[in-house]
Structures are given as C-alpha cells and as structure tokens.
Amino acid sequence: MAFTATVFLEFWKRRRAVLTYDWDLIDWEDEEEELRPQFEAKYSQVERVNPITGKPEPFQPFPDKLSRLMVSVSGIFFMISLVLTAVFAVVVYRLVAMEQFASFQWYFIKKYWQFATSGTGVCINFMIIMSLNVVYEKVAYLLTDLEHPRTDSEWENSFALKMFLFQFVNLNSSIFYIAFFLGRFAGRPGKYNKLFNRWRLEECHPSGCLIDLCLQMGVIMVLKQMWNNFMELGYPLLQNWWARRKIKKGGQLLEHKISLPQWEKDWNLQPMNLHGLMDEYLEMVLQFGFTTIFVAAFPLAPLLALLNNIIEIRLDAYKFVTQWRRPMPARATDIGIWYGILEGIGVLAVITNAFVIAITSDYIPRFVYAYKYGPCVDQGYRQEKCLRGYVNSSLSIFDLSELGMGYSGYCRYRDYRAPPWSSTPYEFTLQFWHVLAARLAFIIVFEHLVFGIKSFIAYLIPDMPKDLCDRMRREKYLVQEMMYEAELEHLQRERKKNGKQYHHEWP
C-alpha cells in the first residue's frame, strides 16, 4: 500500500499538470488573487508596498500575526486533548463493561464477554466521533477567522488543516490505542496494574490484539461511510422534499397554478457548502489514511474503500446535478494543502505499518522462535515444523499458591518471564530481549527499505507527461517565433523609414 500510495500521488501530479495546462493556469500566481474583505477591513490602516505589484496594500504586522497564531495553536491542542479525554472515557467504559459482561447472567454474553466489550466500545466511540465532529467544524471556523488570513486560498488551507487534524485524531486515536497500548501495561498474574486501584487494565484477546484492532477499524469505517453517504445525499433529498412540499401548499392558495421557470426551481435546491469541496476532500483524505495507515491490521480496508467510491461516484453525480445548486467556479492551480497532507499520510503509513507488524502482530516472535529456539535452529531454514512448540514458548508459568487463597498448581499466561522456581522469578527472559531487539531492527530496516523504494518510484515517474512537455515547448517556441517576427517587422519598418535597403545598413 505504501508503494501504491506513492504511485497514486505521482500520477496525480501528472494529472494536475495536464489540468493546469488545459485551463491555462500554468502562469497563474497567488499574487493575482484578491485580498479577503475581512483582511482589508481589519488592516486598512496598516499598509506597505507589495514587492510584486509595486502598489500599497493592507499588511498584517508580524507581532499581531504571531499572537493570533499562538492562540489558534493553543485552541488546536485543547481540542486534541478533548479527543484524548474522550478516548480515555471509552477505555474506562471498556474496563467497567469487561467486569460486568464477564459476570453476566446470559450465557452467550458471558462466554463472549471480550467481543461484547469491544463491540459496545466501538459503537460508543463512533457516536462520540460523530458528535465531536460537529463541534470541531465550528471551532475550526472560529480559529481560522481569528487568524485573519490574507486571501481565500490561505483561509481554505488553514481551515482544511485544522479540520483534518481534528478529525484525524478523533477518528484514529482509539485505533492507535488498541494497536500500540492495549494490553501493554496490564501487568502479570499476581501483580496486575489497576486503574484507580479498582479496575484491572484491559488485555488483548488470547489470539492477539489484531482481532480487536480489525473489529474497531471495520465497524468505524463501515458506519462512517454509511453516515457520510446519508448526509451527502439523503439529507439534501429530505430538505428538498420538504421545500417542495411548502411551495406546493403555498400554491394551493392561488387560483391558478403558475409554472416556475427552471432557474427559480434551481434556486429552491440546497445551496452549495460555504467551504466548497472541502468536505469532499476531507472525506477522501481520511479514507486514504484509513486504507493505508493500518492496512497491515485490516487488509479489507482498501476493498471497502473501493466499493464505497464506486457507489459514491454516482451518488455525487446525482447530488450535484439534481440536489444542489450549481457552485460558483473559482480559479486554482492545485488542490492546495491537501496534497501535502496526502504525502504526510503516506510517510505516517510506512511508520505505522512497521510498528503494527513488529509490535502488534506475532510475526517477529514467530520469526525469532523459528531461527533461535525452534526445532530447526541447526538446519538453517524455516518450514512449518519449525514453529512446533511456539505456543508453549510464548507462555510463561505462574504459581497459583502465591495468590494465598487456597489455590494450587500452575497457570500459563502470554509473556516471556522466568518460571517461579528460577533464581530470578518472573523476570524477563533472554528470549524477551531477543524478540525486542528483533522488533526494533525490523522497524529500522523496514522503514529505510520502504522509504528508499518510495523515493526511487517517485524519481522514476516524471511530474509531467512527455506529450505535455512537448506541447509546452512547442508553445514556447511559437511565442519566441512571434516575438522574433514582430521585432524583425519593426526593424524593417525602421529601415524603410530611414531609407536603408540592405541588411548591413543599420538604421
């Protein structure tokens, strides 16, 4: 997926270059964009000469800009901390629900208490995500207006970055918790860590944390896509139906029905979002992150995204043609800050997947066991039989008599700790340190290898198609020819004016 993301971004560069050339925006600069009226009204008393145009224009002093930026950044961190607080609340719920479901009267829930805890936790987390998204949009709008951006492009980039940060953290914070923190600090039998000295910290499913991670991602992705499709098409349909109903009721009071012109019918449609296509970009970028950042844990994410996009292409076409008013066109040379965000997601995806493979999955422990502790240590190759005994090797022993409640015997738990009869009971074994070193080595090698291949792929794919480069060179050549011919005609007129007939006679 990291390579696919790189190829996608590089080919988008090529597509952008073609569109920019076709719409004659190659030489269009941001300096040609007009200032925002709010910016002009705020800083009309402070002017300086624009070095590009040579004309005086309103100017925002650096101290004022810095102070407003600091307030905006503080607001962003506050909202992110609010997201983390919500995640902590869901974690507390899971701890309480785990205890309640384990002692439930219904046999089915009591038997599958871990899945019941994870499932209800995911649903609650999804409701919190959708509720906070409404708050984030209002806060992002307020903070962006507080900064007083100079142009509409700067305003849109600032607003888009805030919305992405808010919703990305809101959407992925619980997933990061399950992937990298769930079960890491639970402790061991006889010495469990407890929250508020009451609730034991949650552990992963016996089969591993990937089950919980896959469930979390699957439920959130499916529910969010369904909700987005409803809000994009279902909600405008309901609003337009209600508007037509009101118009029809009003028309019944007239003696004669008047056929409205098409432009007035279109006026009764839903207005275009004030932010233009920002919501569409945000949805696609968040989906891009969902399908790349944790693809190692949820391989079905790209397939679900593909199916959703196939459906949404037609839904968006129907929505723009029949449910929304025609949007106002605006000049733009690219997709703005969204391309940088996509590149950042591509880098984060490599790092995250490296940690998921090395830490969350059992790939590295299996690898270390097969080559260091398994039955094939002296044979120098790995087969299926080389993993025989892996489960017992990954389990440690605890003496139940240490609980002091009349228990006897031993129990097994997932960890690499010394047995109770050793000289250092319950300390980490040498195998634990071998696995830890292998995990760190894998992360470093994997990241450098993938980043190297990504850079090589980006180098191989040119930013512009060859035919476009030829067309631009041809256009430049024709312009030079026209300038040369115009200058030549000017010189010939000067010669005739001065009575010169030969080329060696300069006017």
N, C-alpha and C positions, 0 to 999 in steps of 0.2 A: 504493500500500500504506500510505503514511503516513495518508492520509485514511480508508482502510478501518480501520486500527488505531484511529483516533480515534473513528469511528462505533461500532466494536465496544466500546470502553471506555465510551463514553457510554450505549449501550444496556445494557451490563452494570450500570451504576449504576441504571438504571431497574428492571432485573430484580431487583437486590439489594434495592431499596426495597420491591418487591412481596413478595418472600420474607420480608423482615424484618417487614413488617406482618402477613402471613398467620400467621407463627409467633409473633406477639406479642412481638417483641424490639425494638420501637421505643425503649422507655424503659429497656432493659436496659443497665446501665453496667458497666464493668470493675471498679468497686469492689465489685460483688456477687460477683465471682469469688473463690474461696478461695485462700489462700496455699499455695504448694508446701510439702510436708512438709520437704523438704531446706532450704528457706529458713528455716522456723521453727526447725528444729533447729540451724542454723548461727548464727542471730542471736537466739536466745531470751533472751539476757542483755541485749540492747540493745533498748529499747522506746521508742516515742513515741506520742503520741495522734494517731490518724487524724483529720484535719480534717473528713472526710466523715461518718464513723460516730461520732466522739467517743469511741472506745474505744482503749485501748492495744494496740499490735500490734508484732511484731518489725520492726526497722528496720536497714537496711544503711548504715553511715556512708559519707560521700562519699569520704574517702581510700581506704577499702577497695574501694569500687566503682570508683574511677578506676584504682587499681593493677591490679585484675583485668581491667579493660577494656583497659589498655595491653598486658598480657600476651597477651590474646586478639587484639588487632590485630596484634601482632608475629607471632603464630602464623599469622594470615591472610596477611601479607606474605611470610612464609617459604614457605608452601605455594604462593603465586602465583609466587615466584621459582623454586620447584621446577618448576612448569609451564613457565616460560620456559626453564629449563635443558633440559628435555625437548625443547622446540621447537628449541633450538639444536643439540641432538644430532641431530635429524631433518634439520636444514639441513646439518650436516656429512656425514651419510649421503648426502644428495642430491648434494653436491659430489663425494664419492668415487664414488658409483654413476654419476654422469654421465660421469666419465672412463672407468670400466670398461665401461659399456654402449656408449660411442662406439667402443671398440676391440674389441667382442665378435666372436666368430667367426661366430655365426649372423647371416645377412644380415638377417632380419626385425627382430631386436633392434637390430642396428647401424643400420638405416635409421630406425627409430622409437625411438631411444635417449631422446629427450626424454619421450615418453609412457611408456616403461618406467620412467624415473626418477621421474616424477610418480606413476605408478600404485603402484609399490612403496613410495614415500614416504608416500602416503596410507594404505595398508594398515598400515604400521608405526606411523604416527601414530594410527590408530584403535585399535590394540592398546594403545598407551601410554595413550590416553584412558580406555579401559575399565579398565585396570589401576590407574590413579591414582584413578579414581572410588571404588574400594573403600577406598583409604587416606583419601580426603577425608572420607568419611562418619564414620569413626572419629575423625579429628582434629576435625571439626566438633562431634561429640558431646562430646568431651573439653573443648574450649574453651568450649562453651556451659555445661556443668556447672561449669566453673571460674568463670564469671561469677556464678553463683547468682542467676538471675532470680527475681523476686518471685512471679509467677503462671505458670500453664501457658501462657497466651497470650504472655507475654513470652518464655518459653523457646522456644516454637514459632517466634515471629517471629525471634528471634536465630539459632536453628538453621537456619531456612529461608534467611535472608540469607547465612549462611556457605556453605551448600550451593550456593546459586545463584552466589555469587562464584567458588567453587572450580570448579564445573562449567562455568560460562560462560567463564571464562578458559581452562580446559582444552580446551573444545570449539572456541573461536573464535580462540585465539592463533595457530595455524598459518594460519588463513584470513586474519587481519589481516596476517600476514607476507607471504603471497602477494599480497594485494590492494595493499599500500602500500609494501612494501620489496623484494620480489623484483625483481631487475634494476635497481634504482635506483642501486646503488653498485658495479656491475660494472666500471666504467671504460670505456675505449675501446681499439681496436686499437693495439698498441704501448705501452699504458700500462694494462694490466688490473690490477685490485686482486685480491690473493690472500689467502686465509685461511691463517695460519701460514706465509706465503711459499711455499706449496706448491700449494694448490688454488684455481683461479680461481673467483671468485664466480659463482653461477648467474645466467643471464639468462632472460628470458621467451622463449616460443615466438615465432618470426618473425611469427605472426599476432596477437601481443599476449598480455598476462598474463591476459586473461579466460578463455582456454582452461584454463589451469592452475587458476584460481580456480573455474571451473564444475566441473571434474573433482573437485577437492578437496571441494567442498560436496556434489556429487551422491553420491559414494561414502560420505562420512561420514553423510549424512542417511539414505540407504537402509539401510546396515549398522546404524546406531544404532536405527532404528525396528524393524528385524527383531529385533535383540537385546532391545530393551525388550519387544516382544510375547512373545518366548520366555520372558523372565524373569517376566512378569506372568501368563502362562497355562501355558506348557509346563512350567516348573519346579514350580509347585504341582501340576500333574497328575501328574508323576513322583513327587513326595513323597507325594501321597495314594494313588497306586497302591502304593507301597512300604509305606505304613502299613496298607492293606487286606490286603496280602499277609502281613504279620507277624501281623495279627489272625486271618487265616484259618488260618495254620499253628498258632497257639496254640489255636484252636478245635477242631482235629483231635484234640487230646489228650483232649477231653471226650467222654463217651459220648453226650451229647445236645447238639445244637446249640441255642443259646439265641438267640432273635430279640431283637436290641438295640433299645431304644426310639430314637425319632428324635433326641432331644436328645443321646443318647450317640453316635449316628452323627455328628451335627454336631460333637461335641467332637473327633472324630478328623480333622476338616478342618484346614486350615492356619490358624494364628492370624493375626489382623489385625496389620498392621505397627504397631510401637510408636509410630510417628510419624503414624499415621492416614493421611490422604490427602496427606501431604506429598510423597511420591514421585509421585503422580498430578499434583499441581500443578506440581512441578518439571519433569516431562516436558513438560507443555503449555506452560509458560513458556519453556523452552529451545526448543521447537519454534516458538513465537511469535517468538522472537528470530531463529531461523534463517530464517523466512519473511519477515521484514521488514527486517533489518539489511542483508543483501546481496541483496535481491530484484533489484536492477538488474543484478547479475552472474549470477544464477541464477533466471530467471523461472519455472522449473518447480517451485521450492520450494513455493509455495502449492498447486499441484496435487497434489504428492506428499503434502503435509500433509493435504489434504482426503481423499484416498484412504485414507491411514493412519487418519484419525479415523473415517471411515465404518466401517472394519473394527473399530477398537478400541472403538467404542461397543458393538457386540455382544459382543466378547471380554470387555470389562469387566463387562457384564451377566451373562454366563455365569460369569465368575470370582467375582463377589460372591455369586451365588446358589448355585453348586454346589461351589466350591473353597475358599472362605474362610469362617471363622466370622462370624456376624453381629457387626458392630462395635458398640461402645458409643456411644450418642449423646452429643453434647456441644453446649452452647449457644454460639452465635457470631453476631454481628451482621453479619459480612462475611468476606471471605477473608483478612483480616489484612494482612500486609506484601506479599502477592503483588500487590495492586492497585497499590501504589506502584512495585513492580518493573516491572510491565507499562507503566506510564506512563513510567518511565525508559527502557525499551527503545524505546518509541515516539519519544522525543526522540533517542536514540542512532541510531535507524534513519534519521532525516532527515539527521543529520550524516554518517553513514557513506555513505549513498547519494549524497549530494552529492560526497563525495570520490571515490567509485568512478566516477561519471560524469565528473568533472572531471579526475581524475588517472589512473585505471586504464584507462579506455576511450579511444578515439580521437575522441570526439565533439568536444571542444574544438579539437584540432589541425585536424580537418577543417573546422570552422566558421571558424577563423581563416584557413585557406588559401583557402576559398571566397570570403571577403569582403575579403581583404587581398592575396593573392598569386596567386589563380587567374585563369583567363581571363575571369571575369565581374566583375572588380573595378570596371570603369566602367559596368556595366549596372544595378547596384543591386538585383539579385535573384539568387536561388540556384536553379539547376537541376542536373540530373545532370551535364551537361557542365562545370559549374563546378568539379568535382573532378578533371578531367583533369590529369594531371601531379602529383597529390598524393603518390603513392608516391615518385617521384623527389625531390620537395621534402622528404620526411621522411627521406631517406637522406643521409648525409654520405660524404665520399670520404677514403680513406686510401692513402698511398703505400707499397706493399709493399717498396720498396727500403730503407725505413727499418728494416726488420727485420734487415738485414745478413746474410741467409742465402742470397744469390743470387737472391732473388725480384725480379720486375719487374712493373710495371703498377699497377693500382689496384683496390681493393675498396670495396664500399659497406656501410655499417652504419647502424642506426637511431639517429639523433641529429640535433641541429641545431648543427653545428660548421662552422667555416670550412674551406675546402679547403687542402691543403698548400702551394699556390703563393700564398696570400694573404699580406698583411703580418702578420697575426696567425693563424698556422696552428693549427687545432684548438681555437680559442677559440669560445665560444658566439656564434651569430649573432644578429642583431636579431629574426629570426623566433622564436628560442627565448624571448626576453624577451616578445615579443607573446603567445605561447602561454601562458607562465607568468602574465602579467597577466590574460589572459582566464580562465584556470583559477581564479585567486583571486577575480576578480569574479563568476564563475559561482557559486562556493561561497557567497559572501556573499548574492547576490541569491536564489539557490535556497533557502537556509536561511530567510531572512527571509520570503520569499513563502510557503513551505510552513508555517512556524510560524504565520504570520498566518492562513492558511486553516484550519489545525487549530484555532486559538483561536476563530475565527468559527464553525466547525462545532460546537465544544463549547458555545459560547454559545447557538446555535440550538436545541440539543437539551436540554430540561429534565431535571433529575435525577430527577424523579418524574412518572409518567403523570398526566394530568388526572383520570381517574376515581379514582386512588388519593388524590390531593389532596382531591377531593370527599368521599370516604369518611372521610378523617381529619378534615376539617372537620365532617362530619355527626356523627362520634363525639364530637368536642369539644363540639359544640352539645348533644347529648343529655346529656353529663356535666354541662354547665352547667345545663341544664333540671332534671336530677335534684337537683343541689345547691340550685337555687332553690326547687324544690318542697319539699325537705326542710326548708330554712330557713323557708319560709312555714308549713309544718305546725307547726314548733316555735314560731313566733310566735303562731299561732292557739291552741295549747295553753296558752301563757303568758297570753294574753288571757282565755281561759275560766277559767284558774286564778285570775286576779286580778279576775274579774267584769267585764271590759271587753267591750263588744259592738260598738263601732264602730271603723272603721279609724283615725279621727283620735284615738282614745284610746289612747295608747301604754301598754304595761304598765309 
